[in-house]
Amino acid sequence: MPDWETIGAFVRRRRSANRLTQRQLADLSGVGLRFVSELERDKATLRLDAVNRVLAVFGKCAGVVDAPRDELDLGD
């Protein structure tokens, strides 16, 4: 697993590892099939409560973490 991956990539990887279809994951988490599809494609605007319902299937929840970014050149 990479040091950092998107939520969509995580969900797709875990769903596949558990041999779940998108429909099965949607049913387990109480969200729609379209939502799971958009989540796995990293749609930029998704409801956080619904994201957390999907993540809860895998024993996870969204949280605050340091984002990868290029170092800033602040000059000296």
Phi and psi in degrees as a GROMACS rama.xvg file:
@    title "Ramachandran Plot"
@    xaxis  label "Phi"
@    yaxis  label "Psi"
@TYPE xy
-67.6688  163.164  PRO-2
-60.379  -31.3401  ASP-3
-143.303  133.047  TRP-4
-141.546  159.075  GLU-5
-72.761  160.983  THR-6
-61.4822  -40.2345  ILE-7
-59.7231  -44.5838  GLY-8
-65.2244  -39.3361  ALA-9
-61.7394  -48.4458  PHE-10
-62.0837  -45.8823  VAL-11
-59.5085  -44.8696  ARG-12
-64.554  -46.9279  ARG-13
-68.9948  -37.8413  ARG-14
-61.9464  -46.628  ARG-15
-64.1354  -42.38  SER-16
-61.621  -30.6711  ALA-17
-93.9484  7.92  ASN-18
53.6849  43.6482  ARG-19
-102.605  142.135  LEU-20
-81.5507  165.822  THR-21
-60.4453  -38.7181  GLN-22
-61.4829  -45.1388  ARG-23
-62.7032  -42.5979  GLN-24
-64.39  -41.4929  LEU-25
-59.6392  -45.9032  ALA-26
-64.0154  -42.407  ASP-27
-63.6976  -34.6128  LEU-28
-97.705  -7.35988  SER-29
75.5492  27.4384  GLY-30
-119.797  172.156  VAL-31
-82.4996  157.952  GLY-32
-57.3997  -42.9401  LEU-33
-59.083  -39.4761  ARG-34
-61.3595  -46.0129  PHE-35
-61.1128  -43.1467  VAL-36
-60.3747  -46.3784  SER-37
-67.1852  -37.1337  GLU-38
-62.061  -46.5229  LEU-39
-66.2323  -23.2116  GLU-40
-93.3872  10.3531  ARG-41
59.1002  41.6943  ASP-42
-56.6382  135.397  LYS-43
-70.798  -26.8544  ALA-44
-120.327  102.624  THR-45
-136.022  150.96  LEU-46
-70.9783  126.67  ARG-47
-64.2031  -35.6948  LEU-48
-63.1052  -38.178  ASP-49
-71.5705  -38.8299  ALA-50
-58.0086  -44.6902  VAL-51
-66.3439  -31.2893  ASN-52
-64.7818  -40.0542  ARG-53
-67.7342  -47.5028  VAL-54
-61.3954  -32.7237  LEU-55
-62.1348  -27.8799  ALA-56
-59.1195  -30.8921  VAL-57
-102.825  13.008  PHE-58
73.7157  28.608  GLY-59
-127.453  166.672  LYS-60
-149.171  158.361  CYS-61
-73.3086  145.495  ALA-62
-150.529  178.473  GLY-63
-85.9053  122.41  VAL-64
-136.652  159.931  VAL-65
-68.5229  132.014  ASP-66
-87.498  143.008  ALA-67
-67.6206  138.404  PRO-68
-159.338  159.863  ARG-69
-74.1822  146.901  ASP-70
-66.8643  141.334  GLU-71
-83.9615  138.212  LEU-72
-92.2639  98.2443  ASP-73
-87.4933  0.232515  LEU-74
70.5658  170.667  GLY-75
